[in-house]
Amino acid sequence: MGYRSEVGIAYAGSKEAIGRLKAALDSGSFFEREYGEHFEELLTADDREWLEILRNAARVKENGDKAVLTIYLDHTKWYEEADSVRITLDEEAESLGCSGRFVRLGEDDQDVEDSSFGDYPPYDAIRHINCLIPAEDGSRMMLDHFATWDFPGGDNLTPEQRVEVATKAVEAARKVMAEEIERLTAKDAA
């Protein structure tokens, strides 16, 4: 199965710059920066795979003369090969005058990457919670990397509100699990 991560990538800039970045992602031409003009012949199988994954996940949201390109990947195997492609795309974005942000949340609660570049990184485009909730037996239970970008309006929450939502979600899940376990064990006993 392998180690999995939640990944968020966002680029912000003028509508024109983000349009050019999206076109470079769609065509793969941003690899020219790394491999030269005959980049298509030099792409590795991993490069091609990650190009396709990023291309399919990319979304553009425009607001006046500004735009943001976002890429969200859930439960993905994010290894060095993927990061290499992302860094090359970052370089393309920066050359177009865009700012960017990268967030990766690994399965281990301490495995968090959060980096940005440019004058105005799109911090609001990626909001996440990576927290442990105390379990009833005194241990700590991982709340699977709850990303508020998965929910309408979630990107408008403050960090405190995101923690509040996560805590309530865990409490609700515990209640439902206890009720379901009780129902199933009572049914089996009958």
N, C-alpha and C positions, 0 to 999 in steps of 0.2 A: 504494500500500500504506500509506504513512504511518508516522509514528513510533509505536512501541508501548511500553507500560509494563506492569510487573507491579504490581498494586495490592492492598494489604491494609488493611482498615478493621475496627476492633474497638471495641465498646462494652461496658463492664462496669458492673454495678449490681445492685440487688436484683432478684429474680425478677419482682416486680411491675413495676418500672420498665422492665426490658428487655422484658417482655410488652407494655407500653404503647408502647414505642418500635417494636417489631416491628409492632404494629397500626397505628401512624402511618405506617410505611413501606409496609405492605400497602395502606392506603387512600390514601396520598399526602397525608394531612391535615397533615403537618408543613409543607407548603407554605403553609398558612394563615398561618404566622409571617411569611412574606415577602410574600404577595399579598393577604392578608385573607380574609374568610369566603367570598368567591366565587372562591377560588383555582382551582377546576377550569376556569373560563372563561378564566383568564389564563395558564395553563400554556403554555409554548412547546413546539414539537415536540421540541426538545432536552431540555427538562424531562421530558416524557413518556417519551422514549426512555431516559433515564438512570434514571428512576424504575423502569421495567420491568427494566432490567439489574440494578440494585441489589436490587430486590425478589426477582428470581429467584435471585440469588447468596447471599442472606442465609440464615444458619444460626444457630440458637440452641442453646447448650449450657448446661444447668442443673446446678448443684452445690449441693445444700442450698437455702438461701434466696437464693443468688446465681446470677447468670446472665451469659453473655457472648454477644453477637450479633456474628458475624463475616461479613465479605464479602471474598472473594478473587476477583480478576479477572486472568486470565492473558492476556498478549499483547493488551492492549486499547489503543485510542486514547483516552488520558486527556487531555482538553483542558480549557480554561477552563469550558466548559459543564458538564462532569462535576464539576469541583471546586466549582462554585457550588452544585450540588445536594447534594454531600457536606457542604459547610459549613453549609447550611441544616439538614441532618440532624444535624450536630454540635450546632447550637444547640438543637434539639429534645432531643437526648440530655442535654445539660448542664442544660436546664430541668427534666428529670426526675430530676436528681441523679446521672446516670451520668458515668463517666469514659470517655475515648476515646483512640484512637491511630490515626494514618494513616501508611502507608508506601507510597511510590511509587518504583519502581526503573525508570528510563528505559533506553533502549538504550545511551546513552553512559555509560561507567563512572563519570563524575563527576555524573551526573544522578540524585541521590537526595534524596527528601524524607522526613522523619521528624518528625512533630509529635504532640503529645499535649495533653490537657487533663484537668482534674479531679484529685481527691485520689489516686486509685488507678488510673492508666492501665493497661490490660491489656497490658503489655509482653510477657508470655508467650504471648499469643494470636497474635502475629505475629513469626516468627523468619525471618530471611533471611540470605543471603550475597550480597554484591556484590563479587566479587574478580576480579583478573586473574592468570592463571597464565603464567609465562614459557614461551614457545614455544622449540622447539629452535633456531630461526634467530636467537634473541636478541630477537625482538619479544615483545610481550605479547599473549596470547590471552584474549579475554573468555570467562569461564565464564558462559554465559547465566544470568542472574539465578536462581540456584539457591535455591528457596524450600523450606525444610525442612518447611513446613506441608503440602506435597504428599505426605508420606510418614508412615505410621503410626509414632508414637513420636518423630517429628522435632521436635516441639515441646518435648521433654524434653532436648534436647542443649544443651550449653554452647556459647558462641561458638567456643572452641577446637576442640571436637568437630565443629562444623559446617564449619569450615575443613578439618579433617582429612578429613571425608567428601567434601567438594568436591574436594580434591586427589586423593584416591584415585579418585574418579569420572572425573576428567580423565585420570589415568594409565591407567585401564581402557579408556576410550574411545579413547585413542591406540593402545593395543595392539590393540584390535579393528579399528580403522581400518587400521592397518598390515597386519594379517593379511588383511583383506578386500581391500585394494588388491593385495597380493601374489597372492592367490588369483585375482582377476579378471584381472590382467595376465598371469599364467601361463596362464590359460584362453584368453585372446585370442591369446597367442603360439603356442599349440598348434594 
